[in-house]
Amino acid sequence: MMVKCSTACRQPVAMKKSPVTVLRLPRGPDPNSRGFDPNSPRFIALCPTSIPSSAGEGACIEEEQRYRSELRERFLRTLIKMSNKPVHFDMYEGVQVRAKFGASDIDVLNFQVSELQTPIGVQKEALLRCRDMISFSFDV
């Protein structure tokens, strides 16, 4: 069985008992920020809401938050399932690479991988930016 997930939709499947390994990168200029302040420029750029905010649409916002929560949980379960497994990454410009998945940073902006097999050689350890990926797949 194979699981394929596009980084655009982030709708994976699968489950494992161990928690997701999180790679903690250095904090940004604001020492208290982890990117969750809804008024921060980073949050607004990365997580635009699809529902216009107004006082009368509280139920719609709650429904959207529930859907986002479910999708986030599915994606995190996929990351758990990928731990220490060979993963195939389809990158932009038609580049395809394979690597053993290690960890994700807390914002899921980077993946730490081992034994990265690229068209020009093998890297023992590497960080892959999720923005450079079209999709990834792995065998369950």
Secondary structure per residue as TSV (DSSP state, phi and psi in degrees):
chain	resnum	aa	ss	phi	psi
A	1	M	-	360.0	138.9
A	2	M	E	-122.6	139.2
A	3	V	E	-110.1	129.7
A	4	K	E	-122.7	136.3
A	5	C	E	-137.0	128.2
A	6	S	E	-85.9	136.4
A	7	T	T	-69.6	-16.0
A	8	A	T	-75.2	-41.2
A	9	C	T	-92.7	-30.4
A	10	R	-	50.2	51.9
A	11	Q	-	-119.3	77.5
A	12	P	-	-92.4	-176.2
A	13	V	-	-132.5	-180.0
A	14	A	-	93.4	159.8
A	15	M	-	-149.2	151.9
A	16	K	-	-146.6	157.4
A	17	K	S	-78.7	-29.4
A	18	S	S	-82.7	151.1
A	19	P	-	-73.5	163.8
A	20	V	-	-69.8	133.9
A	21	T	-	-75.1	128.6
A	22	V	E	-112.6	126.3
A	23	L	E	-93.2	114.5
A	24	R	-	-90.9	112.5
A	25	L	-	-88.3	162.8
A	26	P	-	-58.2	148.7
A	27	R	-	-70.6	159.3
A	28	G	-	-78.0	-167.2
A	29	P	S	-63.5	-31.7
A	30	D	S	-87.5	111.6
A	31	P	T	-65.3	-19.1
A	32	N	T	-97.4	-0.5
A	33	S	-	-93.1	135.6
A	34	R	S	-124.0	13.6
A	35	G	S	87.5	12.3
A	36	F	-	-104.3	0.6
A	37	D	-	-72.4	114.6
A	38	P	T	-64.9	-13.3
A	39	N	T	-97.0	-3.7
A	40	S	S	-74.1	146.4
A	41	P	H	-58.7	-34.1
A	42	R	H	-66.3	-44.7
A	43	F	H	-63.2	-43.4
A	44	I	H	-63.0	-39.6
A	45	A	H	-71.2	-40.2
A	46	L	H	-87.2	-27.7
A	47	C	-	-129.8	59.7
A	48	P	-	-68.7	137.9
A	49	T	-	-79.0	145.4
A	50	S	S	-91.8	-5.4
A	51	I	S	-112.9	125.5
A	52	P	-	-63.9	139.0
A	53	S	-	-86.8	130.4
A	54	S	-	-153.8	164.5
A	55	A	G	-64.4	-30.3
A	56	G	G	-85.7	-2.9
A	57	E	G	-112.1	34.1
A	58	G	H	-62.5	-36.9
A	59	A	H	-66.2	-38.5
A	60	C	H	-65.5	-40.3
A	61	I	H	-65.8	-41.5
A	62	E	H	-62.9	-39.2
A	63	E	H	-65.8	-43.3
A	64	E	H	-61.9	-42.0
A	65	Q	H	-63.1	-38.0
A	66	R	H	-64.8	-44.1
A	67	Y	H	-63.1	-44.2
A	68	R	H	-62.2	-39.2
A	69	S	H	-62.7	-43.3
A	70	E	H	-63.6	-43.8
A	71	L	H	-65.0	-40.5
A	72	R	H	-62.3	-43.3
A	73	E	H	-62.7	-42.4
A	74	R	H	-61.7	-42.9
A	75	F	H	-63.8	-42.7
A	76	L	H	-65.5	-35.7
A	77	R	H	-65.1	-34.6
A	78	T	H	-66.1	-42.1
A	79	L	H	-59.8	-39.6
A	80	I	H	-61.3	-45.0
A	81	K	H	-65.9	-29.8
A	82	M	H	-77.7	-16.7
A	83	S	T	-52.1	128.3
A	84	N	T	59.5	26.6
A	85	K	S	-116.3	150.8
A	86	P	E	-68.5	132.7
A	87	V	E	-127.1	140.7
A	88	H	E	-101.8	125.1
A	89	F	E	-112.2	128.8
A	90	D	E	-98.7	117.3
A	91	M	E	-105.9	170.3
A	92	Y	G	-66.4	164.2
A	93	E	G	66.9	19.1
A	94	G	G	74.3	13.1
A	95	V	-	-81.4	133.2
A	96	Q	E	-122.0	130.7
A	97	V	E	-132.0	158.7
A	98	R	E	-126.5	146.5
A	99	A	E	-163.1	164.6
A	100	K	E	-91.8	120.6
A	101	F	E	-70.6	134.7
A	102	G	E	-113.1	-58.9
A	103	A	E	-158.7	170.2
A	104	S	E	-127.9	150.2
A	105	D	E	-76.6	171.2
A	106	I	T	-65.0	-29.5
A	107	D	T	-91.9	1.6
A	108	V	S	53.1	47.0
A	109	L	S	-102.8	-18.4
A	110	N	E	-140.2	146.1
A	111	F	E	-113.4	135.0
A	112	Q	E	-94.1	127.4
A	113	V	E	-130.2	160.1
A	114	S	E	-120.2	156.0
A	115	E	E	52.6	49.5
A	116	L	E	-71.5	117.1
A	117	Q	E	-99.4	109.0
A	118	T	E	-111.4	169.5
A	119	P	T	-61.6	-22.2
A	120	I	T	-104.8	1.9
A	121	G	E	150.6	-170.8
A	122	V	E	-115.8	132.3
A	123	Q	E	-106.8	132.9
A	124	K	E	-64.7	-46.1
A	125	E	E	-136.3	147.0
A	126	A	E	-158.8	159.1
A	127	L	E	-110.2	127.6
A	128	L	E	-107.0	129.4
A	129	R	E	-78.6	129.5
A	130	C	G	-64.8	-27.4
A	131	R	G	-67.8	-17.6
A	132	D	G	-89.1	-4.3
A	133	M	E	-99.3	144.0
A	134	I	E	-95.1	-46.2
A	135	S	E	-158.5	167.9
A	136	F	E	-142.6	154.3
A	137	S	E	-146.0	156.5
A	138	F	E	-157.2	158.4
A	139	D	E	-83.8	136.8
A	140	V	-	-88.4	360.0
